[in-house]
Amino acid sequence: MAGKGRQRKHKPAEKKKKTPVVWIIFAFSVLILMLAVTGKIPFSDSNSRDGKSFHVKGGETRPVKDPSLFTGLTRAAYAAAQKYPEVLDQVYCYCDCSEPPFYHKSLLSCFTENHGAG
């Protein structure tokens, strides 16, 4: 036993696992490449040149509810809607309130009732 030392077993080199960030960057790069090749712009109607997002009807004529009826960030949101109605009337509302029972024309419609309060 005098001549025998401890023999160390060498582990084979392990491959480094790709992190989620690498996969996200890869997926984003593929998406950009696909958009560049097809010429499609996401979230827009390629037939429409009026600057509206998605399938916004727009044309809301009802007034925005008075911001003083609310508090905090909700009050600020209603104040912004009151100050910039032409902007909100061109934005699609992602809570699908354009569907029954609301049938809203745009994001501005949410602020003509309590729906914009959250």
C-alpha positions as CSV (number, residue, x, y, z in Angstrom):
1,M,0.0,0.0,0.0
2,A,3.0,2.2,0.2
3,G,3.0,3.0,-3.5
4,K,-0.6,3.5,-3.9
5,G,-2.0,7.0,-3.6
6,R,-5.5,8.0,-3.9
7,Q,-6.7,7.9,-7.4
8,R,-9.0,10.7,-8.3
9,K,-11.7,10.1,-10.7
10,H,-12.1,12.9,-13.2
11,K,-15.6,13.8,-14.1
12,P,-16.2,14.3,-17.8
13,A,-16.7,18.0,-18.6
14,E,-20.4,18.8,-18.3
15,K,-22.1,20.9,-20.9
16,K,-23.2,24.3,-19.6
17,K,-26.9,24.6,-19.6
18,K,-28.3,27.5,-21.6
19,T,-30.0,30.0,-19.3
20,P,-33.5,31.2,-19.9
21,V,-32.1,34.6,-21.0
22,V,-30.4,33.0,-23.9
23,W,-33.6,31.3,-25.0
24,I,-35.5,34.5,-24.7
25,I,-33.0,36.4,-26.8
26,F,-33.1,33.6,-29.3
27,A,-36.9,33.6,-29.5
28,F,-37.0,37.4,-29.8
29,S,-34.4,37.3,-32.6
30,V,-36.5,34.7,-34.5
31,L,-39.6,36.9,-34.1
32,I,-37.8,40.0,-35.4
33,L,-36.5,38.0,-38.3
34,M,-40.0,36.7,-39.1
35,L,-41.4,40.2,-38.9
36,A,-38.7,41.5,-41.2
37,V,-39.2,38.8,-43.8
38,T,-43.0,39.0,-43.8
39,G,-43.3,42.8,-43.4
40,K,-46.1,42.3,-40.9
41,I,-46.4,44.7,-38.0
42,P,-48.0,43.1,-34.9
43,F,-51.1,44.6,-33.3
44,S,-52.1,46.6,-36.3
45,D,-54.4,46.3,-39.2
46,S,-52.3,46.4,-42.3
47,N,-55.2,47.7,-44.3
48,S,-55.7,50.7,-41.9
49,R,-53.5,53.8,-42.1
50,D,-55.4,55.8,-39.5
51,G,-53.0,55.1,-36.7
52,K,-55.5,53.1,-34.5
53,S,-54.4,49.9,-32.8
54,F,-56.2,46.6,-33.3
55,H,-59.8,46.9,-34.4
56,V,-60.8,50.0,-32.5
57,K,-64.1,51.5,-33.6
58,G,-63.4,54.8,-31.9
59,G,-65.8,57.7,-32.0
60,E,-66.8,57.7,-28.4
61,T,-69.0,60.8,-27.7
62,R,-70.0,60.2,-24.1
63,P,-68.1,62.4,-21.6
64,V,-65.5,61.0,-19.2
65,K,-66.7,60.7,-15.6
66,D,-65.5,63.4,-13.2
67,P,-62.1,62.4,-11.8
68,S,-63.1,63.9,-8.4
69,L,-65.4,60.9,-7.9
70,F,-62.3,58.7,-7.5
71,T,-59.1,58.6,-5.4
72,G,-55.5,57.8,-5.9
73,L,-54.3,56.3,-9.2
74,T,-57.8,55.9,-10.4
75,R,-58.4,59.6,-10.1
76,A,-55.2,60.2,-12.1
77,A,-56.3,57.8,-14.8
78,Y,-59.7,59.5,-15.1
79,A,-58.0,62.9,-15.2
80,A,-55.7,61.7,-18.0
81,A,-58.7,60.3,-19.9
82,Q,-60.5,63.7,-19.5
83,K,-57.4,65.6,-20.7
84,Y,-56.5,63.3,-23.7
85,P,-59.8,61.8,-24.9
86,E,-58.6,61.8,-28.6
87,V,-55.7,59.5,-27.6
88,L,-57.7,57.0,-25.6
89,D,-60.3,56.9,-28.3
90,Q,-57.7,55.4,-30.6
91,V,-56.5,52.7,-28.2
92,Y,-57.9,49.1,-28.0
93,C,-58.9,48.1,-24.5
94,Y,-57.3,44.8,-23.7
95,C,-60.0,43.7,-21.2
96,D,-62.2,42.8,-24.2
97,C,-64.9,45.2,-23.1
98,S,-65.7,45.6,-26.8
99,E,-67.5,42.3,-26.3
100,P,-70.9,41.8,-24.5
101,P,-72.1,43.2,-22.2
102,F,-70.2,46.4,-22.6
103,Y,-69.7,46.9,-26.4
104,H,-67.2,49.7,-25.9
105,K,-65.8,51.5,-28.9
106,S,-62.3,52.1,-27.4
107,L,-60.4,52.5,-24.2
108,L,-62.0,55.9,-23.7
109,S,-65.4,54.1,-23.3
110,C,-64.1,52.6,-20.1
111,F,-63.7,56.0,-18.6
112,T,-67.3,57.1,-19.4
113,E,-68.5,54.8,-16.7
114,N,-67.0,53.1,-13.6
115,H,-65.4,50.4,-15.8
116,G,-62.1,52.3,-15.9
117,A,-61.8,52.1,-12.1
118,G,-60.5,48.7,-12.4
